[in-house]
Amino acid sequence: MKLSPEHIQAGRIGKWLGKHGVNPDLWSFHRGPVARAVVAGLLPATSPFLGLHHFLAVFLAIVMRANVPVAVVVQTVNNPLTIPIYYTMAYHVGELMLGRPAKYENHIGEKIKKLDETEGIRAKLRMLAGELAMVAVPLMVGCTVIGVVISISGYGLIYAIWPEEPGKKSEGR
């Protein structure tokens, strides 16, 4: 059985994706779709939304008409080995962008001790939520700044090193 665009669009997911689900750019290994896939993969990879990176990469690839497999592979650049280093760096970049000194990591031992001494699960959860809020804003800002810079750099790098396809006129970057 050969899957035609009409057959794919007739299914549940195909109806949801519409014409975007059968776009040939989603599977093309030409320079444009691959360059867009690098952006679609690096933006979610640099986000703090752990567990959603694959879904975000696929969604962005479809919206940007980028190569889906490349976007999924590229987003794995941020893996369990690099996450602690990356998120620490992103937090510091966020603090710098917000004009605040990075002060959180200096008191981690004290905060853990205070958490241990806190009575009751609700009080502990409230304390953790407050601490998370102090870290979340700089982390989001840092992840966004780094993600945009890295994505634009990746896009430009693909255009710089990937030869133009023969017979095609220069695409607008």
Contact map, one row per residue, 1 for C-alpha under 8 A:
11100000000000000000000000000000000000000000000000000000000000000000000000000000000000000000000000000000000000000000000000000000000000000000000000000000000000000000000000000
11110000000000000000000000000000000000000000000000000000000000000000000000000000000000000000000000000000000000000000000000000000000000000000000000000000000000000000000000000
11111011000000000000000000000000000000000000000000000000000000000000000000000000000000000000000000000000000000000000000000000000000000000000000000000000000000000000000000000
01111111000000000000000000000000000000000000000000000000000000000000000000000000000000000000000000000000000000000000000000000000000000000000000000000000000000000000000000000
00111111100000000000010000000000000000000000000000000000000000000000000000000000000000000000000000000000000000000000000000000000000000000000000000000000000000000000000000000
00011111110000000000000000000000000000000000000000000000000000000000000000000000000000000000000000000000000000000000000000000000000000000000000000000000000000000000000000000
00111111111000000000000000000000000000000000000000000000000000000000000000000000000000000000000000000000000000000000000000000000000000000000000000000000000000000000000000000
00111111111001000000110000000000000000000000000000000000000000000000000000000000000000000000000000000000000000000000000000000000000000000000000000000000000000000000000000000
00001111111111101110110000000000000000000000000000000000000000000000000000000000000000000000000000000000000000000000000000000000000000000000000000000000000000000000000000000
00000111111101100000000000000000000000000000000000000000000000000000000000000000000000000000000000000000000000000000000000000000000000000000000000000000000000000000000000000
00000011111111100000000000000000000000000000000000000000000000000000000000000000000000000000000000000000000000000000000000000000000000000000000000000000000000000000000000000
00000000111111110000000000000000000000000000000000000000000000000000000000000000000000000000000000000000000000000000000000000000000000000000000000000000000000000000000000000
00000000101111111000000000000000000000000000000000000000000000000000000000000000000000000000000000000000000000000000000000000000000000000000000000000000000000000000000000000
00000001111111111100100000000000000000000000000000000000000000000000000000000000000000000000000000000000000000000000000000000000000000000000000000000000000000000000000000000
00000000111111111100000000000000000000000000000000000000000000000000000000000000000000000000000000000000000000000000000000000000000000000000000000000000000000000000000000000
00000000000111111100000000000000000000000000000000000000000000000000000000000000000000000000000000000000000000000000000000000000000000000000000000000000000000000000000000000
00000000100011111111100000000000000000000000000000000000000000000000000000000000000000000000000000000000000000000000000000000000000000000000000000000000000000000000000000000
00000000100001111111110000000000000000000000000000000000000000000000000000000000000000000000000000000000000000000000000000000000000000000000000000000000000000000000000000000
00000000100000001111111000000000000000000000000000000000000000000000000000000000000000000000000000000000000000000000000000000000000000000000000000000000000000000000000000000
00000000000000001111111000000000000000000000000000000000000001101000000000000000000000000000000000000000000000000000000000000000000000000000000000000000000000000000000000000
00000001100001001111111001000000000000000000000000000000000001000000000000000000000000000000000000000000000000000000000000000000000000000000000000000000000000000000000000000
00001001100000000111111101000000000000000000000000000000000000000000000000000000000000000000000000000000000000000000000000000000000000000000000000000000000000000000000000000
00000000000000000011111111000000000000000000000000000000000000001000000000000000000000000000000000000000000000000000000000000000000000000000000000000000000000000000000000000
00000000000000000000011111110000000000000000000000000000000000000000000000000000000000000000000000000000000000000000000000000000000000000000000000000000000000000000000000000
00000000000000000000001111110000100000000000000000000000000000001110000000000000000000000000000000000000000000000000000000000000000000000000000000000000000000000000000000000
00000000000000000000111111110000100000000000000000000000000011001111000000000000000000000000000000000000000000000000000000000000000000000000000000000000000000000000000000000
00000000000000000000000111111000000000000000000000000000000000000111100000000000000000000000000000000000000000000000000000000000000000000000000000000000000000000000000000000
00000000000000000000000111111100110000000000000000000000000000000010000000000000000000000000000000000000000000000000000000000000000000000000000000000000000000000000000000000
00000000000000000000000000111110110000000000000000000000000000000010000000000000000000000000000000000000000000000000000000000000000000000000000000000000000000000000000000000
00000000000000000000000000011111110000000000000000000000000000000000000000000000000000000000000000000000000000000000000000000000000000000000000000000000000000000000100000000
00000000000000000000000000001111111000000000000000000000000000000000000000000000000000000000000000000000000000000000000000000000000000000000000000000000000001100111100000000
00000000000000000000000000000111111100000000000000000000000000000100000000000000000000000000000000000000000000000000000000000000000000000000000000000000000000000000000000000
00000000000000000000000011011111111110000000000000000000000000001110000000000000000000000000000000000000000000000000000000000000000000000000000000000000000000000000000000000
00000000000000000000000000011111111111000000000000000000000000000110010000000000000000000000000000000000000000000000000000000000000000000000000000000000000001000000000000000
00000000000000000000000000000011111111100000000000000000000000000100000000000000000000000000000000000000000000000000000000000000000000000000000000000000011101100000000000000
00000000000000000000000000000001111111110000000000000000000010011110000000000000000000000000000000000000000000000000000000000000000000000000000000000000001000000000000000000
00000000000000000000000000000000111111111000000000000000000010010111011001000000000000000000000000000000000000000000000000000000000000000000000000000000000000000000000000000
00000000000000000000000000000000011111111100000000000000000000000000011001000000000000000000000000000000000000000000000000000000000000000000000000000010011000000000000000000
00000000000000000000000000000000001111111110000000000000000000000000001000000000000000000000000000000000000000000000000000000000000000000000000000000011011000000000000000000
00000000000000000000000000000000000111111111000000000000110110010100001000100000000000000000000000000000000000000000000000000000000000000000000000000000000000000000000000000
00000000000000000000000000000000000011111111100000000000100110000000011111110000000000000000000000000000000000000000000000000000000000000000000000000000000000000000000000000
00000000000000000000000000000000000001111111110000000000000000000000001001101000000000000000000000000000000000000000000000000000000000000000000000100110000000000000000000000
00000000000000000000000000000000000000111111111000000000100000000000000000100000000000000000000000000000000000000000000000000000000000000000000000110010000000000000000000000
00000000000000000000000000000000000000011111111010011101100000000000000000100000000000000000000000000000000000000000000000000000000000000000000000100000000000000000000000000
00000000000000000000000000000000000000001111111000001000000000000000000001111100000000000000000000000000000000000000000000000000000000000000000000100000000000000000000000000
00000000000000000000000000000000000000000111111100000000000000000000000000000100000000000000000000000000000000000000000000000000000000000000001101100000000000000000000000000
00000000000000000000000000000000000000000011111111001000000000000000000000000000000000000000000000000000000000000000000000000000000000000001001100100000000000000000000000000
00000000000000000000000000000000000000000000011111000000000000000000000000000000000000100000000000000000000000000000000000000000000000000011001000000000000000000000000000000
00000000000000000000000000000000000000000001001111111000000000000000000000000000000000000000000000000000000000000000000000000000000000000000000000000000000000000000000000000
00000000000000000000000000000000000000000000001111111000000000000000000000000000000000000000000000000000000000000000000000000000000000000000000000000000000000000000000000000
00000000000000000000000000000000000000000000000011111100000000000000000000000000000000000000000000000000000000000000000000000000000000000000000000000000000000000000000000000
00000000000000000000000000000000000000000001000011111111000000000000000000000000000000000000000000000000000000000000000000000000000000000000000000000000000000000000000000000
00000000000000000000000000000000000000000001101011111111100000000000000000100000000000000000000000000000000000000000000000000000000000000000000000000000000000000000000000000
00000000000000000000000000000000000000000001000000111111110000000000000100100000000000000000000000000000000000000000000000000000000000000000000000000000000000000000000000000
00000000000000000000000000000000000000000000000000011111111000000000000000000000000000000000000000000000000000000000000000000000000000000000000000000000000000000000000000000
00000000000000000000000000000000000000000001000000011111111100000000000000000000000000000000000000000000000000000000000000000000000000000000000000000000000000000000000000000
00000000000000000000000000000000000000011011000000001111111110000001001100100000000000000000000000000000000000000000000000000000000000000000000000000000000000000000000000000
00000000000000000000000000000000000000010000000000000111111111000001001100000000000000000000000000000000000000000000000000000000000000000000000000000000000000000000000000000
00000000000000000000000000000000000000000000000000000011111111100000000000000000000000000000000000000000000000000000000000000000000000000000000000000000000000000000000000000
00000000000000000000000000000000000000011000000000000001111111110100000000000000000000000000000000000000000000000000000000000000000000000000000000000000000000000000000000000
00000000000000000000000001000000000110011000000000000000111111111111001000000000000000000000000000000000000000000000000000000000000000000000000000000000000000000000000000000
00000000000000000001100001000000000000000000000000000000011111111101000000000000000000000000000000000000000000000000000000000000000000000000000000000000000000000000000000000
00000000000000000001000000000000000000000000000000000000001111111100000000000000000000000000000000000000000000000000000000000000000000000000000000000000000000000000000000000
00000000000000000000000000000000000110010000000000000000000111111100000000000000000000000000000000000000000000000000000000000000000000000000000000000000000000000000000000000
00000000000000000001001011000000100100000000000000000000000011111110000000000000000000000000000000000000000000000000000000000000000000000000000000000000000000000000000000000
00000000000000000000000011100001111110010000000000000000000111111111001000000000000000000000000000000000000000000000000000000000000000000000000000000000000000000000000000000
00000000000000000000000011111000110110000000000000000000000010001111111000000000000000000000000000000000000000000000000000000000000000000000000000000000000000000000000000000
00000000000000000000000001100000000010000000000000000000110011000111111100000000000000000000000000000000000000000000000000000000000000000000000000000000000000000000000000000
00000000000000000000000000100000000000000000000000000000000000000011111110000000000000000000000000000000000000000000000000000000000000000000000000000000000000000000000000000
00000000000000000000000000000000010011001000000000000000000000000011111111000000000000000000000000000000000000000000000000000000000000000000000000000000000000000000000000000
00000000000000000000000000000000000011111100000000000000110010000111111111100000000000000000000000000000000000000000000000000000000000000000000000000000000000000000000000000
00000000000000000000000000000000000000001000000000000100110000000001111111110000000000000000000000000000000000000000000000000000000000000000000000000000000000000000000000000
00000000000000000000000000000000000000001000000000000000000000000000111111111000000000000000000000000000000000000000000000000000000000000000000000000000000000000000000000000
00000000000000000000000000000000000011001100100000000000000000000000011111111000000000000000000000000000000000000000000000000000000000000000000000000000000000000000000000000
00000000000000000000000000000000000000011111100000001100100000000000001111111100000000000000000000000000000000000000000000000000000000000000000000000000000000000000000000000
00000000000000000000000000000000000000001000100000000000000000000000000111111110000000000000000000000000000000000000000000000000000000000000000000000000000000000000000000000
00000000000000000000000000000000000000000100100000000000000000000000000011111110000000000000000000000000000000000000000000000000000000000000000000000000000000000000000000000
00000000000000000000000000000000000000000000110000000000000000000000000000111111111001000000000000000000000000000000000000000000000000000000000000000000000000000000000000000
00000000000000000000000000000000000000000000000000000000000000000000000000011111111000000000000000000000000000000000000000000000000000000000000000000000000000000000000000000
00000000000000000000000000000000000000000000000000000000000000000000000000000111111100000000000000000000000000000000000000000000000000000000000000000000000000000000000000000
00000000000000000000000000000000000000000000000000000000000000000000000000000111111100000000000000000000000000000000000000000000000000000000000000000000000000000000000000000
00000000000000000000000000000000000000000000000000000000000000000000000000000111111111000000000000000000000000000000000000000000000000000000000000000000000000000000000000000
00000000000000000000000000000000000000000000000000000000000000000000000000000111111111100000000000000000000000000000000000000000000000000000000000000000000000000000000000000
00000000000000000000000000000000000000000000000000000000000000000000000000000001111111110000000000000000000000000000000000000000000000000000000000000000000000000000000000000
00000000000000000000000000000000000000000000000000000000000000000000000000000000011111111000000000000000000000000000000000000000000000000000000000000000000000000000000000000
00000000000000000000000000000000000000000000000000000000000000000000000000000100011111111100000000000000000000000000000000000000000000000000000000000000000000000000000000000
00000000000000000000000000000000000000000000000100000000000000000000000000000000001111111110000000000000000000000000000000000000000000000010001000000000000000000000000000000
00000000000000000000000000000000000000000000000000000000000000000000000000000000000111111111000000000000000000000000000000000000000000000000000000000000000000000000000000000
00000000000000000000000000000000000000000000000000000000000000000000000000000000000011111111100000000000000000000000000000000000000000000000010000000000000000000000000000000
00000000000000000000000000000000000000000000000000000000000000000000000000000000000001111111110000000000000000000000000000000000000000000111111001000000000000000000000000000
00000000000000000000000000000000000000000000000000000000000000000000000000000000000000111111111000000000000000000000000000000000000000100111111000000000000000000000000000000
00000000000000000000000000000000000000000000000000000000000000000000000000000000000000011111111100000100000000000000000000000000000000000110010000000000000000000000000000000
00000000000000000000000000000000000000000000000000000000000000000000000000000000000000001111111110000000000000000000000000000000000000000100110010000000000000000000000000000
00000000000000000000000000000000000000000000000000000000000000000000000000000000000000000111111111000000000000000000000000000000000000001111111010000000000000000000000000000
00000000000000000000000000000000000000000000000000000000000000000000000000000000000000000011111111111100000000000000000000000000000000000100010000000000000000000000000000000
00000000000000000000000000000000000000000000000000000000000000000000000000000000000000000001111111111100000000000000000000000000000000000000000000000000000000000000000000000
00000000000000000000000000000000000000000000000000000000000000000000000000000000000000000000111111110000000000000000000000000000000000000000110000000000000000000000000000000
00000000000000000000000000000000000000000000000000000000000000000000000000000000000000000000011111110000000000000000000000000000000000000100000000000000000000000000000000000
00000000000000000000000000000000000000000000000000000000000000000000000000000000000000000000001111111000000000000000000000000000000000000000000000000000000000000000000000000
00000000000000000000000000000000000000000000000000000000000000000000000000000000000000000000001111111100000000000000000000000000000000000000000000000000000000000000000000000
00000000000000000000000000000000000000000000000000000000000000000000000000000000000000000000001100111110000000000000000000000000000000000000000000000000000000000000000000000
00000000000000000000000000000000000000000000000000000000000000000000000000000000000000000001001100011111100000000000000000000000000000000000000000000000000000000000000000000
00000000000000000000000000000000000000000000000000000000000000000000000000000000000000000000000000001111111000000000000000000000000000000000000000000000000000000000000000000
00000000000000000000000000000000000000000000000000000000000000000000000000000000000000000000000000000111111100000000000000000000000000100000000000000000000000000000000000000
00000000000000000000000000000000000000000000000000000000000000000000000000000000000000000000000000000111111100000000000000000000000000000000000000000000000000000000000000000
00000000000000000000000000000000000000000000000000000000000000000000000000000000000000000000000000000011111110000000000000000000000000000000000000000000000000000000000000000
00000000000000000000000000000000000000000000000000000000000000000000000000000000000000000000000000000011111111100000000000000000000000000000000000000000000000000000000000000
00000000000000000000000000000000000000000000000000000000000000000000000000000000000000000000000000000001111111110000000000000000000000000000000000000000000000000000000000000
00000000000000000000000000000000000000000000000000000000000000000000000000000000000000000000000000000000011111111000000000000000000000000000000000000000000000000000000000000
00000000000000000000000000000000000000000000000000000000000000000000000000000000000000000000000000000000001111111100000000000000000000000000000000000000000000000000000000000
00000000000000000000000000000000000000000000000000000000000000000000000000000000000000000000000000000000001111111110000000000000000000000000000000000000000000000000000000000
00000000000000000000000000000000000000000000000000000000000000000000000000000000000000000000000000000000000111111111000000000000000000000000000000000000000000000000000000000
00000000000000000000000000000000000000000000000000000000000000000000000000000000000000000000000000000000000011111111100000000000000000000000000000000000000000000000000000000
00000000000000000000000000000000000000000000000000000000000000000000000000000000000000000000000000000000000001111111110000000000000000000000000000000000000000000000000000000
00000000000000000000000000000000000000000000000000000000000000000000000000000000000000000000000000000000000000111111110000010010000000000000000000000000000000000000000000000
00000000000000000000000000000000000000000000000000000000000000000000000000000000000000000000000000000000000000011111111000000000000000000000000000000000000000000000000000000
00000000000000000000000000000000000000000000000000000000000000000000000000000000000000000000000000000000000000001111111000000000000000000000000000000000000000000000000000000
00000000000000000000000000000000000000000000000000000000000000000000000000000000000000000000000000000000000000000111111100110000000000000000000000000000000000000000000000000
00000000000000000000000000000000000000000000000000000000000000000000000000000000000000000000000000000000000000000001111110110000000000000000000000000000000000000000000000000
00000000000000000000000000000000000000000000000000000000000000000000000000000000000000000000000000000000000000000000011111110000000000000000000000000000000000000000000000000
00000000000000000000000000000000000000000000000000000000000000000000000000000000000000000000000000000000000000000000001111111000000000000000000000000000000000000000000000000
00000000000000000000000000000000000000000000000000000000000000000000000000000000000000000000000000000000000000000000000111111100000000000000000000000000000000000000000000000
00000000000000000000000000000000000000000000000000000000000000000000000000000000000000000000000000000000000000000000011111111110000000000000000000000000000000000000000000000
00000000000000000000000000000000000000000000000000000000000000000000000000000000000000000000000000000000000000000010011111111111000000000000000000000000000000000000000000000
00000000000000000000000000000000000000000000000000000000000000000000000000000000000000000000000000000000000000000000000011111111100000000000000000000000000000000000000000000
00000000000000000000000000000000000000000000000000000000000000000000000000000000000000000000000000000000000000000000000001111111110000000000000000000000000000000000000000000
00000000000000000000000000000000000000000000000000000000000000000000000000000000000000000000000000000000000000000010000000111111111000000000000000000000000000000000000000000
00000000000000000000000000000000000000000000000000000000000000000000000000000000000000000000000000000000000000000000000000011111111100000000000000000000000000000000000000000
00000000000000000000000000000000000000000000000000000000000000000000000000000000000000000000000000000000000000000000000000001111111110000000000000000000000000000000000000000
00000000000000000000000000000000000000000000000000000000000000000000000000000000000000000000000000000000000000000000000000000111111111000000000000000000000000000000000000000
00000000000000000000000000000000000000000000000000000000000000000000000000000000000000000000000000000000000000000000000000000011111111100000000000000000000000000000000000000
00000000000000000000000000000000000000000000000000000000000000000000000000000000000000000000000000000000000000000000000000000001111111110000000000000000000000000000000000000
00000000000000000000000000000000000000000000000000000000000000000000000000000000000000000000000000000000000000000000000000000000111111111000000000000000000000000000000000000
00000000000000000000000000000000000000000000000000000000000000000000000000000000000000000000000000000000000000000000000000000000011111111100000000000000000000000000000000000
00000000000000000000000000000000000000000000000000000000000000000000000000000000000000000010000000000001000000000000000000000000001111111110000000000000000000000000000000000
00000000000000000000000000000000000000000000000000000000000000000000000000000000000000000000000000000000000000000000000000000000000111111111000000000000000000000000000000000
00000000000000000000000000000000000000000000000000000000000000000000000000000000000000000000010000000000000000000000000000000000000011111111100000000000000000000000000000000
00000000000000000000000000000000000000000000000000000000000000000000000000000000000000000111111001000000000000000000000000000000000001111111110000000000000000000000000000000
00000000000000000000000000000000000000000000000100000000000000000000000000000000000000100111010000000000000000000000000000000000000000111111111000000000000000000000000000000
00000000000000000000000000000000000000000000001100000000000000000000000000000000000000000110010000000000000000000000000000000000000000011111111100000000000000000000000000000
00000000000000000000000000000000000000000000000000000000000000000000000000000000000000000110110010000000000000000000000000000000000000001111111110000000000000000000000000000
00000000000000000000000000000000000000000000000000000000000000000000000000000000000000001111111010000000000000000000000000000000000000000111111111000000000000000000000000000
00000000000000000000000000000000000000000000011100000000000000000000000000000000000000100110010000000000000000000000000000000000000000000011111111100000000000000000000000000
00000000000000000000000000000000000000000000011000000000000000000000000000000000000000000000000000000000000000000000000000000000000000000001111111110000000000000000000000000
00000000000000000000000000000000000000000000000000000000000000000000000000000000000000000000110000000000000000000000000000000000000000000000111111111000000000000000000000000
00000000000000000000000000000000000000000000010000000000000000000000000000000000000000000100000000000000000000000000000000000000000000000000011111111100000000000000000000000
00000000000000000000000000000000000000000111111000000000000000000000000000000000000000000000000000000000000000000000000000000000000000000000001111111110000000000000000000000
00000000000000000000000000000000000000000010000000000000000000000000000000000000000000000000000000000000000000000000000000000000000000000000000111111111000000000000000000000
00000000000000000000000000000000000000000000000000000000000000000000000000000000000000000000000000000000000000000000000000000000000000000000000011111111100000000000000000000
00000000000000000000000000000000000000000100000000000000000000000000000000000000000000000000000000000000000000000000000000000000000000000000000001111111110000000000000000000
00000000000000000000000000000000000001100110000000000000000000000000000000000000000000000000000000000000000000000000000000000000000000000000000000111111111000000000000000000
00000000000000000000000000000000000000100000000000000000000000000000000000000000000000000000000000000000000000000000000000000000000000000000000000011111111100000000000000000
00000000000000000000000000000000000000000000000000000000000000000000000000000000000000000000000000000000000000000000000000000000000000000000000000001111111110000000000000000
00000000000000000000000000000000001001100000000000000000000000000000000000000000000000000000000000000000000000000000000000000000000000000000000000000111111111000000000000000
00000000000000000000000000000000001101100000000000000000000000000000000000000000000000000000000000000000000000000000000000000000000000000000000000000011111111100000000000000
00000000000000000000000000000000001000000000000000000000000000000000000000000000000000000000000000000000000000000000000000000000000000000000000000000001111111110000000000000
00000000000000000000000000000000000000000000000000000000000000000000000000000000000000000000000000000000000000000000000000000000000000000000000000000000111111111000000000000
00000000000000000000000000000010011000000000000000000000000000000000000000000000000000000000000000000000000000000000000000000000000000000000000000000000011111111100000000000
00000000000000000000000000000010001000000000000000000000000000000000000000000000000000000000000000000000000000000000000000000000000000000000000000000000001111111110000000000
00000000000000000000000000000000000000000000000000000000000000000000000000000000000000000000000000000000000000000000000000000000000000000000000000000000000111111110000000000
00000000000000000000000000000000000000000000000000000000000000000000000000000000000000000000000000000000000000000000000000000000000000000000000000000000000011111110000000000
00000000000000000000000000000010000000000000000000000000000000000000000000000000000000000000000000000000000000000000000000000000000000000000000000000000000001111111000000000
00000000000000000000000000000010000000000000000000000000000000000000000000000000000000000000000000000000000000000000000000000000000000000000000000000000000000111111100000000
00000000000000000000000000000010000000000000000000000000000000000000000000000000000000000000000000000000000000000000000000000000000000000000000000000000000000000111110101000
00000000000000000000000000000110000000000000000000000000000000000000000000000000000000000000000000000000000000000000000000000000000000000000000000000000000000000011111100000
00000000000000000000000000000000000000000000000000000000000000000000000000000000000000000000000000000000000000000000000000000000000000000000000000000000000000000001111100000
00000000000000000000000000000000000000000000000000000000000000000000000000000000000000000000000000000000000000000000000000000000000000000000000000000000000000000000111110000
00000000000000000000000000000000000000000000000000000000000000000000000000000000000000000000000000000000000000000000000000000000000000000000000000000000000000000001111111000
00000000000000000000000000000000000000000000000000000000000000000000000000000000000000000000000000000000000000000000000000000000000000000000000000000000000000000000001111100
00000000000000000000000000000000000000000000000000000000000000000000000000000000000000000000000000000000000000000000000000000000000000000000000000000000000000000001000111110
00000000000000000000000000000000000000000000000000000000000000000000000000000000000000000000000000000000000000000000000000000000000000000000000000000000000000000000000011111
00000000000000000000000000000000000000000000000000000000000000000000000000000000000000000000000000000000000000000000000000000000000000000000000000000000000000000000000001111
00000000000000000000000000000000000000000000000000000000000000000000000000000000000000000000000000000000000000000000000000000000000000000000000000000000000000000000000000111
